[in-house]
Amino acid sequence: MVGYGKKLRELQIQEWKGYYINYKLMKKKVKRYVEQLEVGAQNRHNVLRDFSMLLDNQIEKIVLFLLEQQGVLAHRLSDIGKEHHTLFQQPNSIKISEVQEAYRDVGRDLLRLLHFVEMNAIGLRKILKKIDKRFGYKFTDYYVKTRANHPYSQLRQVFRQVGIGAVVGVLSHGLADLQDLQQCQGSYISIYDQPSYTHQDPVLKSIKEAVGRLSNSTNFLQFLGRHAFTMQEELPSPSEDQIVDERYHFMSLLLNLANTFLYMVNTYIIVPTADNYTLNLGAAASVCGVVIGTMAVAQMFSSVYFSAWSNRSYLRPLVFSSIVLLIGNTLYALAFDMNSIVVLLIGRLFCGLGSARAINRRYISDCVPPKLRMQASAGFVSASALGMACGPALACLLQTDFRIYKFTMNQDTLPGWVMSLSWLIYLLWLWICFKEPAHENEANLVLYEATTGPAVHVAVENEPTQPLLMNSEEKEQDEEGEEENDNAEETKKPVTSIVVAYKLLTPSVKVQLFVYFMLKYAMEIVLAESSLITEYYFIWSTSNVSIFLACLGLTVLPVNIIVGNYISNMFEERQVLLTSEIMVCIGLLLSFHIMIPYSVTQYVGSALLTFVSAEVLEGVNLSLLSKVMSSRLSRGTFNGGLLSTEAGTLARVIADGTITISGYFSESNLLNTTLLPALLICISSIIATCYSYNSLY
């Protein structure tokens, strides 16, 4: 992994070298300010003022150059437009091709300008994160609050690219007109009159992707992929991309997604019948919270050891996971004939110990090429959503009662037997078709030998010794190189300790992890207590509960289509985040039973609002989390994916425990007793989000 400073020097456009952010200078300033603060030579107020002025000057330099280049492009487009208009009076196929190529040349130069903006935007984000970390106070919050919301904001020019859209519009309009003219369609098609009409020129496609990366503009696939939270480097080097390409295997990816789907089915297939199963075994119906939560408790531990195991292998932990899940589901099914609640809980404990979701995320992050990673992440989320819907739907189909030899097959035991058979089939498929990717160190070695060859060893042996005395310029470059190497090595170190991981969590990251905890808590309350609430208030059958839960699961994809294609393109992510939290809060408030008779309409409507809002919130939350989290958490045992998984799993454990305890004391007050903590946590997360709102810019 190469440090940002070195990547900036390698990837910057040389003729524009003087207009990039002076990242090296700003790092030195940060280091000097820290040293001065430690010895008392500076106070925080002066540091805040001086560094703000430095940042202002850097951003002004970038913005003025950006506006200058936009003017150059606009002037070129104006000249091309004059030639373009003459073609309507005197069409000429050769001239049309020349004008089209002239438009594409402007498009390619616009791509260079977008790359310039992207490099500077990443540099600004990194230096703001660095100063927050080194100074120990919220400089980013102050700087964004005072600059981004100002009517003459230059920061907005960098992060929102004001004016570039007009250039893209002229290019799209011009190329579409010329294509229409060239094909002699006889009718004029305007991209303004028909917004759905898009010209699929490769240059425009590349521009659209570049603008999307910069402005966080998104579509359904990208928005869905954010739910997976597969962290990756902002600027991966070509060699790193080549290593990942060599590790990619489609069938292995498909098996990884199948594991995700089956595990989600396994999680939710027992929810509609868990209360009835515990009653048949002589326990209270509210013990279903413990039955459901036992799996989540075990998952908190399994996520850690599977994450560590995936540093060495992917096939072996997936095989182990399948075997453990096969055993766990078999025990769950046998508990009925053994009349043992203990065996039932042990079975669910084994199912939790077989949770390989940390591996599923890690495999996509490490073994899928960047160009396919968003599709793979979207596939991960789709498989999870489909599994969430199929689990209760399958439970609805298993409403029967018969015996095979000495084993009872009914609505309580069949989910265990069906999942045991499913994991057995998956295990055989996994063993036959999964291809173990090369370990990262092995892949690096292969790539090194392929690119250097044996001659490099001779070159090293015959390399002349360095002179003992170097001039000042050479010495400065050497020190700079050593500093970059040290920084790159520091960035490359995987996080193998929870203490180190915690030190890397900034206040913004902690707030987003808390938001993730809140939404998972709210979703678990809605799902896990549904069978108890609907039976108590509405006397629903198991089939009705199963259909209700399946319908909730089926809302995931349609909601993400709407949010991904429309809402996320109209508003900033932090705006969608805060709005979604407020909607979750409203859904929880509407769920309370206060005085008036509790109706099916109130319950279903409030549960749907809470669940859908939490789903929208999850995608935006994980997207923001990946941006504010340290790049060191993109790899190692305690990576960002593991931390988010642990936060969500802990929320599920506490929610399931709350259901059991509340139901034990009073089933009539179960609904309000479980909703109250969820409401308080939701309000706390809204306050925390407001507190860190400007750091999410």
Rosetta blueprint (number, residue, H / E / L):
1 M L
2 V L
3 G L
4 Y H
5 G H
6 K H
7 K H
8 L H
9 R H
10 E H
11 L H
12 Q L
13 I L
14 Q H
15 E H
16 W H
17 K H
18 G H
19 Y H
20 Y L
21 I L
22 N L
23 Y H
24 K H
25 L H
26 M H
27 K H
28 K H
29 K H
30 V H
31 K H
32 R H
33 Y H
34 V H
35 E H
36 Q H
37 L H
38 E H
39 V H
40 G L
41 A L
42 Q L
43 N L
44 R H
45 H H
46 N H
47 V H
48 L H
49 R H
50 D H
51 F H
52 S H
53 M H
54 L H
55 L H
56 D H
57 N H
58 Q H
59 I H
60 E H
61 K H
62 I H
63 V H
64 L H
65 F H
66 L H
67 L H
68 E H
69 Q H
70 Q H
71 G H
72 V H
73 L H
74 A H
75 H H
76 R H
77 L H
78 S H
79 D H
80 I H
81 G H
82 K H
83 E H
84 H H
85 H H
86 T H
87 L H
88 F H
89 Q H
90 Q L
91 P L
92 N L
93 S H
94 I H
95 K H
96 I H
97 S H
98 E H
99 V H
100 Q H
101 E H
102 A H
103 Y H
104 R H
105 D H
106 V H
107 G H
108 R H
109 D H
110 L H
111 L H
112 R H
113 L H
114 L H
115 H H
116 F H
117 V H
118 E H
119 M H
120 N H
121 A H
122 I H
123 G H
124 L H
125 R H
126 K H
127 I H
128 L H
129 K H
130 K H
131 I H
132 D H
133 K H
134 R H
135 F H
136 G L
137 Y L
138 K L
139 F H
140 T H
141 D H
142 Y H
143 Y H
144 V H
145 K H
146 T H
147 R H
148 A L
149 N L
150 H L
151 P L
152 Y L
153 S L
154 Q L
155 L H
156 R H
157 Q H
158 V H
159 F H
160 R H
161 Q L
162 V L
163 G L
164 I H
165 G H
166 A H
167 V H
168 V H
169 G H
170 V H
171 L H
172 S H
173 H H
174 G H
175 L H
176 A H
177 D H
178 L H
179 Q H
180 D H
181 L H
182 Q H
183 Q L
184 C L
185 Q L
186 G L
187 S L
188 Y L
189 I L
190 S L
191 I L
192 Y L
193 D L
194 Q L
195 P L
196 S L
197 Y L
198 T L
199 H L
200 Q L
201 D L
202 P H
203 V H
204 L H
205 K H
206 S H
207 I H
208 K H
209 E H
210 A H
211 V H
212 G H
213 R H
214 L H
215 S H
216 N L
217 S L
218 T L
219 N L
220 F H
221 L H
222 Q H
223 F H
224 L H
225 G H
226 R H
227 H L
228 A L
229 F L
230 T L
231 M L
232 Q L
233 E L
234 E L
235 L L
236 P L
237 S L
238 P H
239 S H
240 E H
241 D H
242 Q H
243 I H
244 V H
245 D H
246 E H
247 R H
248 Y L
249 H L
250 F H
251 M H
252 S H
253 L H
254 L H
255 L H
256 N H
257 L H
258 A H
259 N H
260 T H
261 F H
262 L H
263 Y H
264 M H
265 V H
266 N H
267 T H
268 Y H
269 I L
270 I L
271 V L
272 P L
273 T L
274 A H
275 D H
276 N H
277 Y H
278 T H
279 L H
280 N H
281 L L
282 G L
283 A L
284 A L
285 A H
286 S H
287 V H
288 C H
289 G H
290 V H
291 V H
292 I H
293 G H
294 T H
295 M H
296 A H
297 V H
298 A H
299 Q H
300 M H
301 F H
302 S H
303 S H
304 V H
305 Y H
306 F H
307 S H
308 A H
309 W H
310 S L
311 N L
312 R L
313 S L
314 Y L
315 L H
316 R H
317 P H
318 L H
319 V H
320 F H
321 S H
322 S H
323 I H
324 V H
325 L H
326 L H
327 I H
328 G H
329 N H
330 T H
331 L H
332 Y H
333 A H
334 L H
335 A H
336 F H
337 D H
338 M H
339 N L
340 S L
341 I H
342 V H
343 V H
344 L H
345 L H
346 I H
347 G H
348 R H
349 L H
350 F H
351 C H
352 G H
353 L H
354 G L
355 S L
356 A L
357 R H
358 A H
359 I H
360 N H
361 R H
362 R H
363 Y H
364 I H
365 S H
366 D H
367 C H
368 V L
369 P L
370 P H
371 K H
372 L H
373 R H
374 M H
375 Q H
376 A H
377 S H
378 A H
379 G H
380 F H
381 V H
382 S H
383 A H
384 S H
385 A H
386 L H
387 G H
388 M H
389 A H
390 C H
391 G H
392 P H
393 A H
394 L H
395 A H
396 C H
397 L H
398 L L
399 Q L
400 T L
401 D E
402 F E
403 R E
404 I E
405 Y L
406 K L
407 F E
408 T E
409 M E
410 N E
411 Q L
412 D L
413 T L
414 L H
415 P H
416 G H
417 W H
418 V H
419 M H
420 S H
421 L H
422 S H
423 W H
424 L H
425 I H
426 Y H
427 L H
428 L H
429 W H
430 L H
431 W H
432 I H
433 C H
434 F L
435 K L
436 E L
437 P L
438 A L
439 H L
440 E H
441 N H
442 E H
443 A H
444 N H
445 L H
446 V H
447 L H
448 Y H
449 E H
450 A H
451 T H
452 T H
453 G L
454 P L
455 A H
456 V H
457 H H
458 V H
459 A H
460 V H
461 E H
462 N L
463 E L
464 P L
465 T L
466 Q L
467 P L
468 L L
469 L L
470 M L
471 N L
472 S H
473 E H
474 E H
475 K H
476 E H
477 Q H
478 D H
479 E H
480 E H
481 G H
482 E H
483 E H
484 E H
485 N H
486 D H
487 N H
488 A H
489 E H
490 E H
491 T H
492 K H
493 K L
494 P L
495 V L
496 T L
497 S L
498 I H
499 V H
500 V H
501 A H
502 Y H
503 K H
504 L L
505 L L
506 T L
507 P H
508 S H
509 V H
510 K H
511 V H
512 Q H
513 L H
514 F H
515 V H
516 Y H
517 F H
518 M H
519 L H
520 K H
521 Y H
522 A H
523 M H
524 E H
525 I H
526 V H
527 L H
528 A H
529 E L
530 S H
531 S H
532 L H
533 I H
534 T H
535 E H
536 Y H
537 Y H
538 F H
539 I L
540 W L
541 S L
542 T H
543 S H
544 N H
545 V H
546 S H
547 I H
548 F H
549 L H
550 A H
551 C H
552 L H
553 G H
554 L H
555 T L
556 V H
557 L H
558 P H
559 V H
560 N H
561 I H
562 I H
563 V H
564 G H
565 N H
566 Y H
567 I H
568 S H
569 N H
570 M H
571 F L
572 E L
573 E H
574 R H
575 Q H
576 V H
577 L H
578 L H
579 T H
580 S H
581 E H
582 I H
583 M H
584 V H
585 C H
586 I H
587 G H
588 L H
589 L H
590 L H
591 S H
592 F L
593 H L
594 I L
595 M L
596 I L
597 P L
598 Y L
599 S L
600 V H
601 T H
602 Q H
603 Y H
604 V H
605 G H
606 S H
607 A H
608 L H
609 L H
610 T H
611 F H
612 V H
613 S H
614 A H
615 E H
616 V H
617 L H
618 E H
619 G H
620 V H
621 N H
622 L H
623 S H
624 L H
625 L H
626 S H
627 K H
628 V H
629 M L
630 S L
631 S H
632 R H
633 L H
634 S H
635 R L
636 G L
637 T L
638 F L
639 N L
640 G H
641 G H
642 L H
643 L H
644 S H
645 T H
646 E H
647 A H
648 G H
649 T H
650 L H
651 A H
652 R H
653 V H
654 I H
655 A H
656 D H
657 G H
658 T H
659 I H
660 T H
661 I H
662 S H
663 G H
664 Y H
665 F H
666 S L
667 E L
668 S L
669 N L
670 L H
671 L H
672 N H
673 T H
674 T H
675 L H
676 L H
677 P H
678 A H
679 L H
680 L H
681 I H
682 C H
683 I H
684 S H
685 S H
686 I H
687 I H
688 A H
689 T H
690 C H
691 Y H
692 S L
693 Y H
694 N H
695 S H
696 L H
697 Y L
